[in-house]
Amino acid sequence: MSTADQIGRLRSALAGHYTLEGEIGRGGMSVVYRARDMRLDRDVAVKVLRPELTVALGADRFLREIQIAARLQHPHILPLHESGEVDGLFYYVMPFVAGESLRARLTEHGPLSVPEAVRIAREIGSALTYAHEQGFIHRDVKPENILLSSGLAMIADFGIAQALVHAGLSPLTDSGVVVGTPGYMSPEQSAGSTRLDARTDIYSLGCVIYEMLTGQPPFTGAT
């Protein structure tokens, strides 16, 4: 499905609640659109899963996992407003963050100062600790999923990787979609283990900290 087709279907399905304003990002698992919540008069981000993932997940599993993830309430976790399925597209709605991702910051400015890197690490670490206490593992901690706004760091995308794993998909799915990001995966996650715990997120955060201080992840080779 082309981007034009997808946004056209979304606009029609969400008309009356959300007004889509255009694509603002895409990754291996989803496309993100900026939108306006007409009912609550606020800017939001609508994330839509790739079609091959909707087939692997199924609507019931996707909605269940997102509803569970929406219970996470922490100042450094990007909250989820709503989720749903429309016309074969799975989506969820988050606040629109008027800032930038850690990836954008690193790309534009290079390594961070030690005080800023420590602050971000502490804030994301506190969010992960809270999530782990609630039984959640993120599985995809990376600069792209860390948002910076008004002097605060927030981590996004809780729920999607967990839903894929619960669907029985390995780190590299049959559709070619990677559950996780190779440069930040723990060794056990890279090996395809399904018995992951909080330590895999801690490892990934360690890779992010290394990159914040040096400007590149600890491992940059092809293998």
Sequence and secondary structure as in RCSB ss.txt:
>XXXX:A:sequence
MSTADQIGRLRSALAGHYTLEGEIGRGGMSVVYRARDMRLDRDVAVKVLRPELTVALGADRFLREIQIAARLQHP
HILPLHESGEVDGLFYYVMPFVAGESLRARLTEHGPLSVPEAVRIAREIGSALTYAHEQGFIHRDVKPENILLSS
GLAMIADFGIAQALVHAGLSPLTDSGVVVGTPGYMSPEQSAGSTRLDARTDIYSLGCVIYEMLTGQPPFTGAT
>XXXX:A:secstr
  HHHHHHHHHHHHTTTEEEEEEEEE SSEEEEEEEETTTTEEEEEEEE HHHHHHH HHHHHHHHHHHTT   T
TB    EEEEETTEEEEEEE  SSEEHHHHHHHH S  HHHHHHHHHHHHHHHHHHHHTT   S  SGGGEEEET
TEEEE  TTHHHHHHHTT  SB TTS BSS GGG  HHHHTT S   HHHHHHHHHHHHHHHHHSS S  S  
